[in-house]
């Protein structure tokens, strides 16, 4: 009896059980979102400091972020059937409008100066790519702050980055601060570290350790040379103490006042505390002049705005922009500015009301409140339109208000 090889293979195949392959696409997006948070807040400061100060290998963070964004978009195609278009907040629609403005404006921007294309790409890196990813990360904020593994990574990362910055500051023979040479990356380092500090506080369960994280983060921010990040992080700590321990707040304020009275003239006149103790500030004067120029530009294009119009106005020179979120109006026009600002105000007013009433907020909601307050302080007083962090607050705020009206059943 002849038995063919094909028949044997076919019979054996019949006995092989089918193995179902199941992919949790929502969980995968959650992991991608955390990967972005890790890359932006932790990996980026470390590698950029190593690159700019020690001449280490250069990582293109923008390309990494683009890859993460493309992976999220591709993976989200599997979730499109379960997506409810009725739940898209107006601010997200405005964000799509902003993206379209950015993309279609290149036709004019390329003629602004010889370096316009490079400046355009750098601007999109923060105002489009990073903002999009922070918006997506916000959609998974509750999962991130409630995930034990995520919290563990945040705590360890904060510890390592704190040690790295303090160690490099102690090595500086001139003063206790990081030595950047001619590389102006201190704003990125300080903002990222401050936000990581807020994450680390809420990833820590122990109340004592939370105070330790706050205080050591303040010391580190002093060494990172950004007054805006330092002052507003201290403001967040004061707010935290006001809600959690008013007696400790009074003690800390009294101790700070005594230390201020006994501070040396070098400390009082140094860069980091000059604004606290008074004195001329060249940076503040320059920013005021840029604000006046920006307001005049808004008057000329009050409805439509002019994306990267500051680059055109200053003949291809970067840095001459409005140092607050009026820059949104300057860049994108009246409607995006009004929608974004009103959304921020309404969201934070509702959340702040619950915070003041000592309502029982969850850890993710407390993180959302303090994170949003820190970023709002920054965009009101010092940061411009491409400051991307505020976009993380919109989706979780919407989720919080929806759950407050229709609370989820306890499991």
Order of alpha helices (4+ residues) and beta strands (2+ residues): alpha-alpha-alpha-alpha-alpha-alpha-alpha-alpha-alpha-alpha-alpha-alpha-alpha-alpha-alpha-alpha-alpha-alpha-alpha-alpha-alpha-alpha
